[in-house]
Amino acid sequence: MPRYARPANSDYAEDPINALGNVMQATIIGLLRKNPGLTRSEIAEAIELPKMTIANGLEKLLDAGLILADPPRDVAIRGQRVRYTVDDAQVTEMVMRLEQVLGEF
């Protein structure tokens, strides 16, 4: 079985690719940049995807540090309305890292 080839800078590129390499996640970031403070239901309605699909995307974005939840996950109570915003500094850093790997910066 062949080994998976990894370029020298692949670790540097993996976080941005995993965080931004999904159309749904990139769409969520774009939507939240234009409309900060949306809930999961509002995001699902705007993107026209099921709430559970959006919930999975939000979890990945939260884990990557690209969005912020209010209240935070560790404080939120089940059933509480959580509002999401983009951490612009983190998104900018991820995009810059990706540009560096692609030779754009």
The 8 nearest C-alpha neighbors of each residue, nearest first, counted from 0:
[[1, 2, 3, 4, 5, 6, 9, 7],
 [2, 0, 3, 4, 5, 6, 9, 7],
 [3, 1, 4, 0, 5, 6, 9, 7],
 [2, 4, 5, 1, 0, 6, 9, 7],
 [5, 3, 2, 6, 1, 7, 9, 8],
 [4, 6, 9, 3, 7, 8, 10, 2],
 [7, 5, 9, 8, 4, 10, 12, 3],
 [6, 8, 9, 5, 10, 11, 4, 12],
 [9, 7, 11, 6, 10, 12, 100, 5],
 [8, 10, 12, 6, 11, 7, 13, 5],
 [11, 9, 13, 12, 8, 14, 7, 6],
 [10, 12, 9, 8, 13, 14, 96, 100],
 [13, 11, 9, 10, 14, 15, 97, 16],
 [12, 14, 16, 10, 15, 11, 17, 9],
 [13, 15, 17, 16, 12, 18, 11, 93],
 [16, 14, 93, 18, 17, 19, 13, 12],
 [15, 17, 20, 13, 19, 14, 18, 12],
 [18, 16, 14, 20, 15, 19, 13, 21],
 [17, 19, 15, 16, 20, 14, 63, 60],
 [18, 20, 16, 25, 21, 15, 17, 24],
 [21, 19, 16, 17, 18, 22, 15, 25],
 [20, 22, 24, 23, 19, 25, 18, 17],
 [23, 21, 25, 24, 26, 20, 19, 27],
 [22, 24, 26, 25, 21, 27, 56, 53],
 [25, 23, 27, 21, 26, 22, 56, 28],
 [24, 26, 22, 28, 27, 23, 19, 21],
 [27, 25, 23, 29, 24, 28, 22, 30],
 [28, 26, 24, 30, 25, 29, 31, 23],
 [29, 27, 25, 31, 26, 30, 32, 24],
 [30, 28, 26, 32, 27, 31, 25, 33],
 [29, 31, 27, 33, 32, 28, 34, 26],
 [32, 30, 34, 35, 28, 33, 29, 84],
 [31, 33, 29, 30, 34, 35, 28, 85],
 [32, 34, 30, 31, 35, 29, 28, 85],
 [35, 33, 31, 32, 30, 36, 37, 84],
 [36, 34, 31, 84, 37, 32, 33, 83],
 [35, 37, 82, 83, 84, 34, 38, 31],
 [38, 36, 82, 83, 35, 41, 42, 34],
 [37, 39, 82, 41, 40, 81, 42, 83],
 [38, 40, 42, 41, 43, 50, 54, 37],
 [41, 39, 43, 38, 42, 50, 44, 37],
 [40, 42, 44, 38, 43, 39, 37, 45],
 [41, 43, 39, 45, 40, 44, 46, 38],
 [44, 42, 40, 48, 46, 50, 41, 47],
 [43, 45, 47, 41, 42, 46, 40, 48],
 [46, 44, 42, 43, 47, 41, 48, 30],
 [45, 47, 43, 44, 48, 42, 26, 27],
 [48, 46, 44, 43, 45, 49, 42, 50],
 [47, 49, 43, 46, 50, 52, 44, 53],
 [50, 48, 52, 51, 43, 53, 47, 44],
 [49, 51, 53, 43, 52, 54, 40, 48],
 [52, 50, 54, 53, 49, 55, 48, 43],
 [51, 53, 55, 49, 54, 50, 56, 48],
 [52, 54, 50, 56, 51, 55, 43, 57],
 [55, 53, 51, 57, 52, 56, 50, 58],
 [56, 54, 58, 52, 53, 57, 51, 59],
 [55, 57, 53, 59, 58, 54, 24, 60],
 [56, 58, 60, 54, 59, 55, 61, 53],
 [59, 57, 61, 55, 56, 60, 62, 54],
 [60, 58, 62, 56, 57, 61, 63, 55],
 [59, 61, 63, 57, 65, 62, 58, 66],
 [60, 62, 64, 58, 66, 63, 59, 57],
 [61, 63, 59, 64, 60, 58, 65, 57],
 [64, 62, 60, 61, 65, 59, 18, 14],
 [65, 63, 61, 62, 66, 60, 89, 67],
 [64, 66, 86, 60, 63, 89, 90, 61],
 [67, 65, 85, 86, 61, 84, 64, 60],
 [66, 68, 84, 83, 85, 86, 61, 69],
 [67, 69, 83, 71, 70, 82, 81, 84],
 [70, 68, 71, 82, 81, 83, 67, 72],
 [69, 71, 75, 68, 81, 74, 72, 82],
 [72, 70, 68, 69, 74, 73, 75, 67],
 [73, 71, 75, 74, 70, 68, 69, 76],
 [72, 74, 71, 75, 70, 76, 68, 69],
 [75, 73, 71, 72, 70, 76, 69, 77],
 [76, 74, 72, 70, 73, 71, 79, 77],
 [75, 77, 79, 78, 74, 72, 73, 80],
 [78, 76, 79, 75, 80, 74, 81, 72],
 [79, 77, 76, 80, 75, 81, 39, 38],
 [78, 80, 76, 77, 81, 75, 70, 82],
 [79, 81, 78, 82, 38, 75, 70, 39],
 [82, 80, 69, 38, 70, 79, 68, 83],
 [81, 83, 38, 36, 37, 69, 68, 80],
 [84, 82, 68, 36, 37, 67, 38, 69],
 [85, 83, 35, 67, 36, 66, 31, 86],
 [86, 84, 66, 87, 32, 65, 31, 67],
 [85, 87, 66, 65, 89, 88, 67, 90],
 [86, 88, 90, 89, 85, 91, 65, 32],
 [87, 89, 91, 90, 86, 92, 65, 85],
 [90, 88, 92, 91, 87, 86, 65, 93],
 [89, 91, 87, 93, 92, 88, 65, 94],
 [90, 92, 94, 88, 89, 93, 87, 95],
 [91, 93, 89, 95, 90, 94, 96, 88],
 [94, 92, 15, 96, 90, 95, 91, 89],
 [95, 93, 97, 91, 96, 92, 98, 90],
 [96, 94, 98, 92, 97, 93, 91, 99],
 [97, 95, 99, 93, 98, 94, 92, 100],
 [96, 98, 94, 100, 95, 99, 12, 15],
 [97, 99, 103, 95, 101, 96, 100, 104],
 [100, 98, 102, 104, 96, 97, 101, 103],
 [99, 101, 97, 102, 98, 12, 96, 8],
 [102, 100, 98, 99, 103, 97, 104, 96],
 [103, 101, 99, 100, 104, 98, 97, 96],
 [102, 104, 98, 101, 99, 100, 97, 95],
 [103, 99, 98, 102, 95, 101, 100, 96]]
